[in-house]
Amino acid sequence: MGSIAGEDGALPPPPPFGAPAAAAEAVLPVSAAPADAPSAATGPYPPEREAWYAVGVLALATTFAMLDQGILGLLIQQIIVDFQLTDTQASLLLGPAFAFVYVLVGIPLSPLIDRKVRKRIIAIGITVWSLATAACGLASSFVQLFIARMVVGAGESVNGPTAYSIVSDYFSREKLPKAIYGLQVGSVAGSGLSLLLGGAMIYIIAALGTPTLPFVGELRPWQTVMMAVGLPGLLVALLLLTMKEPPRRTFRAQVSKVPVWGAVQYMGLHFAVFGPLFIGLTLGALDSGGRAWGAAFFERTYGWSPATYGVAAGVVSIVAMLAGLFLGSRWVDRLQARGHVDAPYRVILWTRAANIPFAIAMPLMPTPELALACNAVGFLTLGMSGPLLNAVMLIVAPNQIRGQVMALYLFIFTVIGQGLSPVITGATTDYIFTSPDDLRWSIMLLHIIFLPTALAVTWFGWKPYRREVERLNAQDAAEAAAANR
């Protein structure tokens, strides 16, 4: 971790945004690299072939993470019937059972990401969540399923922060957004496959029947699906070990050695940059519960079966989000070519604004096809802006706390977006609109409240972010000039 100025652990004030590089260097000494990690590097980045191979392997790991994470949403209506659950109880499986364990595991383990060999951390995580997903298929009660989902959350809590930390050491600040887009292909594939593959498997199982296991008996259709998507992840854990661990890049910043608190303290000192990103993500995450309730919404509103919804929504999400990744990457490249160092932030703001009217209109559509069309716009804009939310955080976060910053950032997305927001949606249906058939109004109300607010808050961080990137670029230029003397 970083060294601190003074024996009392107090931090000196950070240099002002846009301060000359010489002033920054005088205040912010280089932190030592972790003893058991590859040595810190200031020279050329690893070869591009090696870097993109790592992106491909990490994207595959993310595919399985999103597949195992999202498959429950497609199967939730069957589970509600089998276990006779209320919407509020079902929302606990969709959200808190998976997400709240992140606090107990993801945050405490985040300092290891900045100190240990990262590919091994992900490999262990994949093994844990894959076995736990298969265990979900053996659950015979609400409690057993809840516990298994908690273990899935524990395993997946290290995946995102660790993958982003690795990628940020393979690519320069200018190339990082494109690399993050490549990594997000895994999220797109996993999210889409959880619908498409899950829907196809429901059709297949209905035709072939479910297996009978010793000591367990005949599996329900949703249990068979859970086991089928969980176990293949063990092969990906072995593939992770073929990837090279990149040297950690130096980043001149003064950071406390105290795990997690040092990252929080640094971000507090730079609140103008980090605050709008974190608060905007929180507000946007509170709105995302409708996604987990997608299959139930289409069944209750339009009469679609989970299998029909899974196949249709899976195709739409994969096509639209892949298009979004491509268009977003090209858009950022063009803005950067015109000299806009804040290109990723601009694309985030503009695409979020474009999505709001379609998100609000979606639950009001008279036909499922029109509702899917509105969703397609949402997936397109999410594909364009989603990766950049991670990229801008990595660009301004010091290396010695990058894993912890990303863990805290993804903690909000996971705990609030995947943990709390489905509960808010389910509880809004149960206690405000009072009828399960009114799920559409719950989704619309939350879109109206949270999406415009999230956009407004994120907008306040635009100029501070641009000034910080300009400062970091000036610092890099000064260091390169000094090294060539």
C-alpha positions as CSV (number, residue, x, y, z in Angstrom):
1,M,0.0,0.0,0.0
2,G,1.1,3.6,0.1
3,S,3.3,5.4,2.5
4,I,2.0,8.3,4.6
5,A,3.4,11.7,5.4
6,G,3.9,12.2,9.1
7,E,3.9,9.6,11.9
8,D,0.3,10.4,13.0
9,G,-1.1,9.0,9.7
10,A,-2.6,12.3,8.6
11,L,-2.7,13.0,4.9
12,P,-1.5,16.2,3.4
13,P,-4.1,18.2,1.3
14,P,-4.2,16.8,-2.2
15,P,-2.9,19.1,-5.0
16,P,-5.6,21.1,-6.7
17,F,-7.1,19.7,-9.9
18,G,-5.1,20.9,-12.8
19,A,-2.0,21.7,-10.6
20,P,1.3,21.5,-12.4
21,A,2.9,18.0,-12.5
22,A,5.9,19.2,-10.6
23,A,3.8,20.3,-7.7
24,A,2.0,16.9,-7.7
25,E,5.3,15.1,-7.7
26,A,6.5,17.1,-4.7
27,V,3.5,16.1,-2.6
28,L,2.7,12.6,-3.8
29,P,5.6,10.1,-3.6
30,V,5.4,6.7,-5.3
31,S,3.9,3.9,-3.1
32,A,5.8,0.7,-2.9
33,A,4.5,-2.3,-4.8
34,P,3.1,-5.2,-2.8
35,A,5.8,-7.6,-1.8
36,D,4.3,-10.7,-3.4
37,A,2.9,-9.1,-6.5
38,P,4.8,-8.5,-9.8
39,S,7.1,-5.4,-9.5
40,A,5.6,-2.0,-10.2
41,A,6.2,-0.9,-13.8
42,T,6.6,2.5,-15.4
43,G,7.9,1.4,-18.8
44,P,6.0,0.0,-21.8
45,Y,2.8,-1.9,-21.2
46,P,2.6,-5.7,-21.9
47,P,2.2,-6.8,-25.5
48,E,-1.2,-6.3,-26.9
49,R,-1.7,-9.9,-27.8
50,E,-1.1,-10.9,-24.2
51,A,-3.3,-8.1,-23.0
52,W,-6.3,-9.0,-25.2
53,Y,-5.9,-12.7,-24.4
54,A,-6.3,-11.7,-20.7
55,V,-9.4,-9.6,-21.6
56,G,-10.9,-12.6,-23.4
57,V,-10.3,-15.0,-20.5
58,L,-11.7,-12.5,-18.0
59,A,-14.7,-11.8,-20.2
60,L,-15.4,-15.5,-20.2
61,A,-15.2,-15.6,-16.4
62,T,-17.6,-12.7,-16.3
63,T,-20.0,-14.5,-18.7
64,F,-20.3,-17.4,-16.2
65,A,-20.6,-15.0,-13.3
66,M,-23.5,-13.1,-14.9
67,L,-25.1,-16.4,-16.1
68,D,-25.1,-17.9,-12.7
69,Q,-26.2,-14.7,-11.1
70,G,-29.1,-13.9,-13.5
71,I,-30.6,-17.3,-14.1
72,L,-32.7,-17.1,-11.0
73,G,-34.7,-14.2,-12.3
74,L,-35.9,-16.3,-15.2
75,L,-36.9,-19.2,-12.9
76,I,-38.4,-17.1,-10.1
77,Q,-42.0,-17.6,-11.0
78,Q,-41.6,-21.4,-10.9
79,I,-39.9,-21.1,-7.5
80,I,-42.7,-18.9,-6.2
81,V,-45.2,-21.6,-7.1
82,D,-43.1,-24.5,-5.8
83,F,-42.3,-22.9,-2.4
84,Q,-45.5,-20.9,-2.2
85,L,-43.7,-17.5,-1.7
86,T,-44.9,-14.0,-1.7
87,D,-43.3,-11.4,-4.0
88,T,-41.4,-9.9,-1.0
89,Q,-40.0,-13.4,-0.1
90,A,-39.0,-14.0,-3.8
91,S,-37.3,-10.6,-3.9
92,L,-35.1,-11.7,-1.0
93,L,-33.8,-14.6,-3.2
94,L,-33.3,-12.3,-6.2
95,G,-31.5,-9.6,-4.1
96,P,-30.3,-9.8,-0.5
97,A,-29.5,-13.5,-0.5
98,F,-26.9,-12.8,-3.2
99,A,-25.9,-9.3,-2.7
100,F,-25.7,-8.5,1.0
101,V,-23.0,-11.2,1.6
102,Y,-20.8,-8.9,-0.6
103,V,-20.4,-6.7,2.5
104,L,-19.2,-9.6,4.5
105,V,-16.8,-11.0,1.9
106,G,-16.1,-8.6,-1.0
107,I,-15.1,-5.5,1.0
108,P,-12.8,-7.3,3.5
109,L,-11.1,-9.2,0.7
110,S,-10.6,-6.2,-1.5
111,P,-7.1,-5.3,0.0
112,L,-5.9,-8.7,-1.2
113,I,-6.7,-7.6,-4.8
114,D,-4.1,-4.8,-4.4
115,R,-1.5,-7.1,-2.8
116,K,-1.8,-10.7,-4.0
117,V,-1.7,-12.6,-7.4
118,R,-5.1,-11.6,-8.9
119,K,-5.7,-14.4,-11.3
120,R,-5.6,-16.9,-8.4
121,I,-8.2,-14.9,-6.6
122,I,-10.6,-15.0,-9.5
123,A,-10.0,-18.8,-10.0
124,I,-10.9,-19.5,-6.4
125,G,-14.0,-17.3,-6.7
126,I,-15.2,-19.1,-9.9
127,T,-14.8,-22.4,-8.2
128,V,-16.9,-21.3,-5.2
129,W,-19.7,-19.7,-7.1
130,S,-20.0,-22.5,-9.7
131,L,-20.4,-25.2,-7.0
132,A,-22.8,-23.0,-5.1
133,T,-25.0,-22.4,-8.2
134,A,-25.1,-26.2,-8.7
135,A,-26.1,-26.5,-5.0
136,C,-29.0,-24.2,-5.7
137,G,-30.4,-26.9,-7.9
138,L,-30.4,-29.3,-4.9
139,A,-32.3,-26.9,-2.6
140,S,-35.6,-28.3,-1.3
141,S,-36.7,-25.3,0.7
142,F,-36.6,-21.5,0.8
143,V,-33.9,-21.5,3.5
144,Q,-31.6,-23.9,1.6
145,L,-31.9,-21.9,-1.6
146,F,-31.3,-18.7,0.3
147,I,-28.0,-20.0,1.8
148,A,-26.8,-21.4,-1.5
149,R,-27.4,-18.0,-3.1
150,M,-25.4,-16.3,-0.4
151,V,-22.4,-18.5,-1.2
152,V,-22.8,-17.6,-4.9
153,G,-22.6,-14.0,-3.9
154,A,-19.5,-14.6,-1.8
155,G,-17.7,-16.2,-4.7
156,E,-18.7,-13.6,-7.2
157,S,-17.8,-10.7,-4.9
158,V,-14.1,-10.8,-5.9
159,N,-14.6,-11.2,-9.7
160,G,-15.4,-7.7,-10.8
161,P,-12.9,-5.7,-8.8
162,T,-10.1,-8.2,-9.6
163,A,-10.8,-8.3,-13.3
164,Y,-10.9,-4.5,-13.6
165,S,-7.6,-4.2,-11.6
166,I,-5.9,-6.7,-13.9
167,V,-7.1,-5.0,-17.1
168,S,-6.1,-1.5,-15.9
169,D,-2.4,-2.7,-15.6
170,Y,-2.5,-4.1,-19.2
171,F,-3.7,-0.9,-21.0
172,S,-2.8,2.8,-20.9
173,R,-5.3,5.4,-19.8
174,E,-6.3,6.2,-23.4
175,K,-6.8,2.6,-24.4
176,L,-8.5,1.5,-21.2
177,P,-12.1,2.4,-22.2
178,K,-11.8,0.1,-25.2
179,A,-10.4,-2.7,-23.1
180,I,-13.3,-2.3,-20.6
181,Y,-15.7,-2.5,-23.5
182,G,-14.1,-5.8,-24.4
183,L,-14.3,-7.1,-20.9
184,Q,-18.0,-6.1,-20.8
185,V,-18.7,-8.5,-23.6
186,G,-18.7,-11.1,-20.8
187,S,-21.4,-9.3,-18.9
188,V,-23.5,-8.9,-22.1
189,A,-23.1,-12.6,-23.0
190,G,-23.8,-13.8,-19.5
191,S,-26.9,-11.6,-19.0
192,G,-28.3,-12.6,-22.4
193,L,-27.4,-16.3,-21.9
194,S,-29.2,-16.4,-18.6
195,L,-32.3,-15.6,-20.5
196,L,-31.7,-17.3,-23.8
197,L,-30.0,-20.4,-22.6
198,G,-32.4,-20.6,-19.6
199,G,-35.4,-20.3,-21.8
200,A,-34.1,-22.9,-24.2
201,M,-33.4,-25.3,-21.4
202,I,-36.9,-24.9,-20.0
203,Y,-38.3,-26.0,-23.4
204,I,-35.8,-29.0,-23.6
205,I,-36.6,-30.1,-20.0
206,A,-40.3,-29.9,-20.7
207,A,-39.9,-32.2,-23.6
208,L,-37.4,-34.7,-22.1
209,G,-38.4,-34.6,-18.5
210,T,-36.2,-34.1,-15.4
211,P,-33.6,-36.5,-14.0
212,T,-33.8,-38.4,-10.8
213,L,-30.7,-38.3,-8.5
214,P,-29.8,-40.7,-5.7
215,F,-30.7,-39.4,-2.2
216,V,-32.4,-36.4,-3.8
217,G,-35.2,-37.8,-6.0
218,E,-36.7,-36.2,-9.1
219,L,-35.5,-32.7,-9.7
220,R,-37.9,-29.9,-10.5
221,P,-37.3,-28.2,-13.9
222,W,-35.8,-25.1,-12.4
223,Q,-33.4,-27.2,-10.3
224,T,-32.1,-29.0,-13.4
225,V,-31.4,-25.6,-15.0
226,M,-29.5,-24.4,-12.0
227,M,-27.2,-27.4,-12.0
228,A,-26.7,-27.4,-15.7
229,V,-25.4,-23.7,-15.7
230,G,-23.3,-24.0,-12.6
231,L,-20.9,-26.9,-13.1
232,P,-19.3,-25.8,-16.4
233,G,-17.8,-22.8,-14.6
234,L,-15.2,-25.1,-13.0
235,L,-13.5,-25.4,-16.4
236,V,-13.1,-21.6,-16.6
237,A,-11.3,-21.6,-13.3
238,L,-8.6,-23.8,-14.8
239,L,-8.4,-21.5,-17.9
240,L,-7.6,-18.5,-15.6
241,L,-4.3,-20.1,-14.6
242,T,-3.1,-19.8,-18.2
243,M,-3.3,-16.0,-18.1
244,K,-0.2,-14.0,-17.2
245,E,-0.3,-11.6,-14.2
246,P,0.7,-8.1,-15.4
247,P,3.1,-5.9,-13.5
248,R,1.3,-3.3,-11.4
249,R,1.6,0.2,-12.8
250,T,2.8,3.0,-10.5
251,F,0.4,5.9,-9.8
252,R,1.7,8.8,-7.8
253,A,-0.7,9.3,-4.9
254,Q,-0.6,9.6,-1.1
255,V,-2.8,6.9,0.4
256,S,-3.1,5.6,4.0
257,K,-2.0,2.0,4.6
258,V,-5.2,1.2,6.5
259,P,-7.1,-1.3,4.4
260,V,-10.4,0.0,2.9
261,W,-10.3,3.1,5.1
262,G,-7.3,4.4,3.1
263,A,-9.4,4.1,-0.1
264,V,-12.4,5.8,1.5
265,Q,-10.2,8.6,2.8
266,Y,-8.6,9.2,-0.5
267,M,-12.0,9.4,-2.3
268,G,-13.2,11.7,0.4
269,L,-10.3,14.1,-0.3
270,H,-11.3,14.0,-4.0
271,F,-15.0,14.0,-3.4
272,A,-15.7,16.3,-6.4
273,V,-14.6,13.5,-8.7
274,F,-15.7,10.4,-6.8
275,G,-18.8,11.6,-5.1
276,P,-21.0,12.2,-8.1
277,L,-20.0,8.8,-9.6
278,F,-20.8,6.9,-6.4
279,I,-24.1,8.8,-5.6
280,G,-25.2,8.7,-9.2
281,L,-24.6,4.9,-9.3
282,T,-26.5,4.5,-6.1
283,L,-29.6,6.3,-7.5
284,G,-29.4,4.4,-10.8
285,A,-29.0,1.1,-8.9
286,L,-32.1,1.7,-6.9
287,D,-34.1,1.8,-10.2
288,S,-32.7,-1.5,-11.5
289,G,-35.0,-3.9,-9.7
290,G,-37.4,-4.1,-12.6
291,R,-34.8,-6.0,-14.5
292,A,-34.8,-8.9,-12.0
293,W,-38.6,-8.9,-12.2
294,G,-38.7,-9.0,-16.1
295,A,-39.9,-12.5,-16.5
296,A,-42.6,-12.1,-13.9
297,F,-43.7,-8.7,-15.4
298,F,-44.1,-10.2,-18.9
299,E,-46.0,-13.2,-17.5
300,R,-48.4,-11.1,-15.4
301,T,-48.9,-8.3,-17.9
302,Y,-48.8,-10.1,-21.3
303,G,-49.2,-13.8,-20.4
304,W,-45.8,-14.8,-21.7
305,S,-44.3,-17.9,-20.2
306,P,-40.8,-17.7,-18.7
307,A,-39.4,-19.8,-21.6
308,T,-40.9,-17.4,-24.2
309,Y,-39.7,-14.3,-22.4
310,G,-36.2,-15.9,-21.9
311,V,-35.6,-16.6,-25.5
312,A,-37.0,-13.3,-26.8
313,A,-35.4,-11.1,-24.2
314,G,-32.1,-13.0,-24.4
315,V,-31.9,-12.4,-28.2
316,V,-32.8,-8.7,-27.8
317,S,-30.4,-8.0,-25.0
318,I,-27.4,-9.7,-26.6
319,V,-27.9,-8.0,-30.0
320,A,-28.7,-4.6,-28.5
321,M,-25.9,-4.6,-25.9
322,L,-23.3,-5.9,-28.3
323,A,-24.3,-3.1,-30.7
324,G,-24.0,-0.7,-27.8
325,L,-20.5,-1.9,-26.9
326,F,-19.4,-1.4,-30.5
327,L,-21.0,2.0,-31.0
328,G,-19.9,3.2,-27.6
329,S,-16.3,2.3,-28.2
330,R,-16.3,4.0,-31.6
331,W,-17.9,7.1,-30.1
332,V,-15.3,7.4,-27.4
333,D,-12.5,6.9,-29.9
334,R,-13.9,9.7,-32.1
335,L,-14.2,12.1,-29.1
336,Q,-10.7,11.3,-27.9
337,A,-9.4,11.9,-31.4
338,R,-10.9,15.4,-31.2
339,G,-9.0,16.0,-28.0
340,H,-11.7,15.4,-25.4
341,V,-10.0,13.8,-22.4
342,D,-13.4,13.5,-20.8
343,A,-14.8,11.4,-23.7
344,P,-16.0,8.5,-21.5
345,Y,-17.9,10.8,-19.1
346,R,-19.6,12.6,-22.0
347,V,-20.9,9.3,-23.4
348,I,-22.2,8.3,-20.0
349,L,-24.3,11.5,-19.7
350,W,-25.7,11.6,-23.2
351,T,-26.7,7.9,-23.3
352,R,-28.3,8.0,-19.9
353,A,-30.4,11.0,-21.0
354,A,-31.5,9.2,-24.2
355,N,-32.7,6.1,-22.2
356,I,-35.0,7.8,-19.7
357,P,-38.1,8.3,-21.9
358,F,-38.0,4.7,-23.2
359,A,-37.5,3.3,-19.7
360,I,-40.6,5.1,-18.4
361,A,-42.7,4.1,-21.5
362,M,-41.7,0.4,-21.4
363,P,-44.2,-0.8,-18.7
364,L,-47.0,1.2,-20.3
365,M,-46.7,-0.5,-23.7
366,P,-49.9,-2.3,-24.9
367,T,-48.1,-5.3,-26.4
368,P,-45.1,-7.4,-25.3
369,E,-43.3,-6.6,-28.6
370,L,-43.5,-2.9,-28.0
371,A,-42.3,-3.4,-24.4
372,L,-39.3,-5.4,-25.7
373,A,-38.6,-2.6,-28.3
374,C,-38.3,-0.1,-25.4
375,N,-36.1,-2.6,-23.5
376,A,-33.9,-2.8,-26.6
377,V,-33.2,0.9,-26.4
378,G,-32.3,0.5,-22.8
379,F,-30.0,-2.4,-23.5
380,L,-28.4,-0.4,-26.4
381,T,-27.7,2.6,-24.2
382,L,-26.6,0.4,-21.3
383,G,-24.1,-1.3,-23.6
384,M,-22.7,2.1,-24.5
385,S,-22.5,3.6,-21.0
386,G,-22.2,0.7,-18.6
387,P,-18.5,-0.1,-19.3
388,L,-17.5,3.5,-19.1
389,L,-18.8,3.8,-15.5
390,N,-16.1,1.3,-14.6
391,A,-13.5,2.9,-17.0
392,V,-13.7,6.4,-15.6
393,M,-13.3,5.1,-12.0
394,L,-10.2,3.1,-13.0
395,I,-8.7,6.1,-14.8
396,V,-8.7,8.3,-11.7
397,A,-8.1,5.6,-9.0
398,P,-4.5,5.1,-7.8
399,N,-3.1,1.6,-8.4
400,Q,-2.4,0.8,-4.7
401,I,-6.1,1.2,-3.9
402,R,-7.7,0.4,-7.3
403,G,-9.0,-3.0,-6.3
404,Q,-10.6,-1.5,-3.1
405,V,-12.1,1.4,-5.0
406,M,-13.7,-0.9,-7.5
407,A,-14.9,-3.2,-4.7
408,L,-16.6,-0.3,-3.0
409,Y,-18.0,0.9,-6.4
410,L,-19.3,-2.5,-7.3
411,F,-20.5,-3.0,-3.8
412,I,-23.1,-0.2,-4.5
413,F,-24.1,-1.8,-7.8
414,T,-24.4,-5.3,-6.2
415,V,-25.8,-4.6,-2.8
416,I,-28.2,-1.8,-3.9
417,G,-28.8,-2.7,-7.5
418,Q,-29.1,-6.4,-7.1
419,G,-29.9,-6.7,-3.4
420,L,-32.1,-3.8,-2.4
421,S,-33.8,-2.7,-5.6
422,P,-35.6,-6.0,-6.3
423,V,-37.0,-5.8,-2.8
424,I,-38.1,-2.2,-3.4
425,T,-39.9,-3.2,-6.6
426,G,-41.6,-6.2,-4.9
427,A,-42.5,-4.3,-1.8
428,T,-43.9,-1.4,-3.9
429,T,-46.1,-3.9,-5.7
430,D,-47.2,-5.5,-2.4
431,Y,-47.8,-2.5,-0.2
432,I,-48.4,0.5,-2.5
433,F,-50.3,-0.9,-5.5
434,T,-51.4,-4.1,-3.5
435,S,-52.0,-6.4,-6.4
436,P,-49.4,-8.6,-8.2
437,D,-50.9,-7.5,-11.5
438,D,-49.8,-4.0,-10.8
439,L,-46.1,-4.8,-11.1
440,R,-46.0,-2.6,-14.2
441,W,-46.9,0.5,-12.1
442,S,-44.2,-0.2,-9.6
443,I,-41.5,-0.4,-12.4
444,M,-42.7,2.8,-14.0
445,L,-42.8,4.7,-10.7
446,L,-39.3,3.8,-9.8
447,H,-38.1,4.8,-13.3
448,I,-39.7,8.2,-12.9
449,I,-38.1,8.8,-9.4
450,F,-34.6,7.5,-9.8
451,L,-33.4,7.8,-13.4
452,P,-33.6,11.6,-13.8
453,T,-32.1,12.1,-10.4
454,A,-29.2,9.8,-11.1
455,L,-28.4,11.7,-14.3
456,A,-28.5,15.1,-12.6
457,V,-26.1,14.0,-9.8
458,T,-23.7,12.4,-12.3
459,W,-23.6,15.6,-14.3
460,F,-22.0,17.5,-11.4
461,G,-18.9,15.3,-11.6
462,W,-18.2,16.1,-15.2
463,K,-15.9,19.1,-14.9
464,P,-14.0,17.8,-11.8
465,Y,-13.3,14.6,-13.7
466,R,-12.0,16.4,-16.7
467,R,-9.7,18.5,-14.6
468,E,-8.3,15.4,-12.8
469,V,-7.6,13.6,-16.0
470,E,-5.8,16.6,-17.4
471,R,-3.7,16.7,-14.2
472,L,-2.8,13.0,-14.5
473,N,-1.9,13.4,-18.1
474,A,0.4,16.3,-17.3
475,Q,2.0,14.3,-14.6
476,D,2.6,11.4,-16.9
477,A,4.2,13.7,-19.5
478,A,6.5,15.2,-16.9
479,E,7.6,11.8,-15.7
480,A,8.2,10.6,-19.3
481,A,10.3,13.7,-20.0
482,A,12.3,13.2,-16.9
483,A,13.0,9.6,-17.7
484,N,14.3,10.5,-21.2
485,R,16.8,13.0,-19.9
